[in-house]
């Protein structure tokens, strides 16, 4: 039960959005990342995550395998959404 609460809390903190109307500009101090293997979901994360070793490892692996190109801007991280949430939920 605690795992489910943590997962839901992480999604709220990360600012997951599936709306097609999602603005392209992230708020000051945040950046947009698109996560998923086939269907991409947009998350807005604090830029402080960029200095975290576990987030850097996720970015490096994604860059090596797929690059960061995304037609709408933001970073694309081609990994399972659960993996992304697991990594970022530990960064609070």
Rosetta blueprint (number, residue, H / E / L):
1 X L
2 X H
3 X H
4 X H
5 X H
6 X H
7 X H
8 X H
9 X H
10 X H
11 X H
12 X H
13 X H
14 X H
15 X L
16 X L
17 X E
18 X L
19 X L
20 X L
21 X L
22 X L
23 X L
24 X L
25 X L
26 X L
27 X L
28 X L
29 X L
30 X E
31 X E
32 X E
33 X E
34 X E
35 X E
36 X L
37 X L
38 X L
39 X L
40 X L
41 X E
42 X E
43 X E
44 X E
45 X E
46 X E
47 X H
48 X H
49 X H
50 X H
51 X H
52 X L
53 X H
54 X H
55 X H
56 X H
57 X H
58 X H
59 X H
60 X H
61 X H
62 X H
63 X H
64 X H
65 X H
66 X H
67 X L
68 X L
69 X L
70 X L
71 X L
72 X L
73 X L
74 X L
75 X E
76 X E
77 X E
78 X L
79 X L
80 X L
81 X H
82 X H
83 X H
84 X H
85 X H
86 X H
87 X H
88 X H
89 X H
90 X L
91 X L
92 X L
